[in-house]
Structure formats: structure tokens, C-alpha cells
Amino acid sequence: MRAIIGTILGLLRWLGALALRLLTPWRWFRRRQPAAAPASAVAQAEEDWPEMPRIGKPGSATDEQVEALMELRVVPAPPCRDLHDYSAEEAQAILDAIAFARAVTAQVTGGEDEDAPPEALTALLNELLAETLADAELRAFALRWAKSGAPTPIRENTTFEKARAVVLRHWQPHEAPAST
């Protein structure tokens, strides 16, 4: 009888240990709520990146505009979740601002931007694009430039100097070799 009770108790201990081992991973892999970022950090991140004001009727971007934005690998910015959420005016402003940013960069760097590492050039163009779309005066200048047929070189004035300043934050002109 003691042998049977000992066997049963041993079996129960073994089953208990097995059950504990089987349930332990569930405790480890429980879905946990991610730690929320402090409200001040979120507010600071939103303040760091300028925003373009909404214009036109949301969702009215044409298929051609959306395809052009996709080819340029534009990622929609909040509150838009999809490129189709932009208005036709917003989509055109983004396309014109991209062309303007590329032209300004080429003009300021003297064409040296073509040899830049892709990450550096992308960071430069992203910041210039954000600044162009967020600044009303610079955005109007870029849109007028695009509507006038995108002449090069771009007329340099105080508004152009804002764009030049953004480029020069990322770009250090090469020094000409000293002649001896």
C-alpha cells in the first residue's frame, strides 16, 4: 500500500513539475503593454518636424499624382494614412516641392550632390522638403517656380536664402586646392 501511495505521490510531483514547466513560458511571453513615452517627449518630437497646412479637399489626389508620389517613395505624413488621403492640391504641392528641393540642392552644391552618400542626400532633401512645405513664403516661392516652368538657375532672393540655409546645414562645400 505504501508503495502505491509513494508511486502516486511521485507521479503527482512529476505531473506538477511538468505542468509548471509548461505554464512558465506563458508567464514569460505574456503580452505586455509598451511603456508609454512621456507626453513631453511626444510633444517635442511633433514640434521638431514642421507640418504642411492642409489645403484642398482630402482624398481628391488623382491616380497620376499618387503614382508619381509612389515612384518618388513618398511616405504619407499624419493625419494622412495613405497617399490617396492627400488632396490634389497637396499632392501637387509635394511633387513641386520635391522638384524644387532637388533643384535648390543642385544649385547650392554646384552639382556635387550627385556624388553624396544616399543617406546624407536623403536627410538633406527630407529636411528641405519639410521646411519648404511648412514655411508659407518658401512654399509659395517653390510653387511659383514650378508653375513658371522650373527655370534654372533659380532666382536667388531672401526666400531662396531660407532654402540655401537648410542645404548648408547638411552640406559643406569642398575647398578648392591651394595653388602654389
C-alpha positions as CSV (number, residue, x, y, z in Angstrom):
1,M,0.0,0.0,0.0
2,R,2.8,2.4,0.9
3,A,4.4,1.6,-2.5
4,I,1.2,2.5,-4.3
5,I,0.9,5.8,-2.4
6,G,4.6,6.5,-2.9
7,T,4.2,5.9,-6.6
8,I,1.1,8.1,-6.8
9,L,2.8,10.9,-4.9
10,G,5.8,10.6,-7.2
11,L,3.6,10.7,-10.2
12,L,1.8,13.8,-8.8
13,R,5.1,15.6,-8.2
14,W,6.2,14.7,-11.7
15,L,3.0,16.0,-13.2
16,G,3.1,19.1,-11.1
17,A,6.7,19.9,-12.2
18,L,5.6,19.2,-15.8
19,A,2.6,21.5,-15.6
20,L,4.8,24.2,-14.0
21,R,7.3,23.9,-16.9
22,L,4.5,24.0,-19.5
23,L,2.9,27.1,-17.9
24,T,6.1,29.1,-17.3
25,P,6.5,30.2,-20.9
26,W,3.1,31.8,-20.8
27,R,4.2,33.9,-18.0
28,W,7.3,35.0,-19.9
29,F,5.6,35.7,-23.1
30,R,2.6,37.4,-21.8
31,R,1.6,40.4,-23.9
32,R,2.8,43.4,-22.0
33,Q,1.7,47.0,-22.7
34,P,4.6,49.0,-24.1
35,A,5.9,51.7,-21.9
36,A,4.2,55.0,-22.9
37,A,6.6,57.8,-23.9
38,P,6.4,60.8,-21.7
39,A,3.9,63.4,-23.0
40,S,6.7,66.0,-23.2
41,A,8.8,63.7,-25.4
42,V,5.9,63.2,-27.8
43,A,5.2,66.9,-27.9
44,Q,8.9,67.7,-28.5
45,A,9.0,65.2,-31.4
46,E,5.9,66.7,-33.0
47,E,7.4,70.2,-32.6
48,D,10.7,69.2,-34.2
49,W,9.2,68.3,-37.6
50,P,7.3,71.2,-39.4
51,E,3.9,70.4,-40.9
52,M,2.3,71.5,-44.1
53,P,-1.1,73.0,-43.6
54,R,-4.0,71.1,-45.1
55,I,-5.3,72.5,-48.4
56,G,-8.0,71.4,-50.8
57,K,-10.4,68.5,-50.4
58,P,-8.8,65.5,-48.7
59,G,-8.9,62.4,-50.8
60,S,-9.0,64.2,-54.2
61,A,-5.5,63.3,-55.3
62,T,-5.5,61.9,-58.8
63,D,-4.2,58.5,-59.6
64,E,-1.4,60.0,-61.7
65,Q,-0.4,62.1,-58.7
66,V,-0.5,59.1,-56.4
67,E,1.6,57.1,-58.8
68,A,4.2,59.9,-59.1
69,L,4.4,60.1,-55.3
70,M,4.8,56.3,-55.1
71,E,7.6,56.4,-57.7
72,L,9.3,59.1,-55.5
73,R,8.8,56.8,-52.5
74,V,6.9,59.5,-50.5
75,V,5.6,58.2,-47.2
76,P,2.3,59.9,-46.1
77,A,2.6,62.1,-43.1
78,P,-0.1,62.3,-40.4
79,P,-3.0,62.8,-40.5
80,C,-2.9,61.0,-43.9
81,R,-2.6,57.2,-43.6
82,D,-2.4,56.7,-47.4
83,L,-1.2,58.7,-50.4
84,H,-4.8,58.7,-51.6
85,D,-5.7,60.8,-48.5
86,Y,-4.0,63.8,-49.9
87,S,-5.9,66.5,-51.8
88,A,-5.0,67.1,-55.4
89,E,-3.5,70.5,-54.3
90,E,-1.4,68.9,-51.5
91,A,-0.2,66.1,-53.8
92,Q,0.8,68.7,-56.5
93,A,2.5,70.9,-53.8
94,I,4.5,67.9,-52.6
95,L,5.6,67.0,-56.2
96,D,6.6,70.6,-56.9
97,A,8.4,70.9,-53.6
98,I,10.4,67.7,-54.3
99,A,11.4,69.2,-57.7
100,F,12.3,72.5,-56.0
101,A,14.3,70.8,-53.3
102,R,16.3,68.9,-55.9
103,A,16.9,72.0,-58.0
104,V,18.0,74.1,-54.9
105,T,20.3,71.3,-53.8
106,A,21.9,71.0,-57.2
107,Q,22.3,74.8,-57.5
108,V,23.7,75.3,-54.0
109,T,26.1,72.4,-54.2
110,G,27.1,73.1,-57.8
111,G,26.0,69.6,-58.8
112,E,28.2,67.9,-56.2
113,D,25.1,66.4,-54.5
114,E,25.1,63.7,-57.2
115,D,28.2,62.2,-55.5
116,A,26.8,62.4,-52.0
117,P,26.1,59.2,-50.0
118,P,22.4,58.3,-50.4
119,E,21.7,58.7,-46.6
120,A,23.1,62.2,-46.5
121,L,21.3,63.3,-49.6
122,T,18.0,61.8,-48.4
123,A,18.3,63.5,-45.0
124,L,19.1,66.8,-46.7
125,L,16.2,66.5,-49.2
126,N,13.7,65.4,-46.4
127,E,14.6,68.4,-44.3
128,L,14.4,70.8,-47.2
129,L,11.1,69.4,-48.3
130,A,9.6,69.6,-44.8
131,E,10.8,73.2,-44.5
132,T,9.5,74.1,-47.9
133,L,6.1,72.7,-47.3
134,A,5.8,74.1,-43.8
135,D,7.0,77.7,-44.5
136,A,4.2,79.6,-46.3
137,E,6.6,82.0,-48.0
138,L,9.0,79.3,-49.2
139,R,6.1,77.1,-50.3
140,A,4.6,79.9,-52.4
141,F,8.1,80.6,-53.9
142,A,8.5,76.9,-54.8
143,L,5.0,76.6,-56.3
144,R,5.5,79.8,-58.4
145,W,8.9,78.4,-59.5
146,A,7.3,75.2,-60.6
147,K,4.4,76.9,-62.4
148,S,6.8,79.1,-64.3
149,G,8.3,76.0,-65.9
150,A,11.0,75.3,-63.3
151,P,13.7,77.6,-64.7
152,T,17.3,77.0,-63.7
153,P,19.1,78.7,-62.1
154,I,16.6,79.6,-59.5
155,R,16.3,83.3,-58.8
156,E,18.2,83.9,-55.6
157,N,16.5,86.2,-53.1
158,T,15.8,86.3,-49.4
159,T,13.3,83.4,-49.7
160,F,15.8,81.3,-51.6
161,E,18.3,82.0,-48.8
162,K,16.0,80.1,-46.4
163,A,16.3,77.0,-48.7
164,R,20.1,77.6,-49.0
165,A,20.5,77.7,-45.3
166,V,18.8,74.3,-45.0
167,V,21.1,72.8,-47.6
168,L,24.2,74.3,-46.0
169,R,23.2,72.8,-42.6
170,H,23.9,69.4,-44.3
171,W,26.4,70.3,-46.9
172,Q,29.9,71.7,-46.5
173,P,31.3,73.0,-49.8
174,H,34.6,71.4,-50.9
175,E,37.6,73.7,-50.6
176,A,39.4,74.5,-53.7
177,P,43.0,73.1,-53.6
178,A,45.5,75.8,-52.7
179,S,47.7,76.8,-55.6
180,T,51.4,77.1,-55.0
